[in-house]
Amino acid sequence: MNLIQYFRDSRAELSRVSWPTRAQVLEGTQAVLIFVVALTLVVWLMDVGFGALLRVILQGRIA
């Protein structure tokens, strides 16, 4: 397949793509950001909890 035919086929294929609307892109972005913030909070809470537990174990007493 030559290069020009490849680009023609690629352009034809892109014309058949169902592109998302601006609202759909914004909705998806919002969902991803909310998920990232929630996951960050969960990981932070686990870090704090396990850090406290490790300090208790290393000190050999319950504070």
TAKADA-V56938 format. One record per pair of residues at least 6 apart in sequence whose C-alpha atoms are under 6 Angstrom apart, sorted by the first residue. I is the first residue (numbers start at 1). J is the second residue. D is the distance in whole Angstrom. If there is no record, write none. Layout:
<<I	J	D> <I	J	D>>
This chain:
<<56	62	6>>
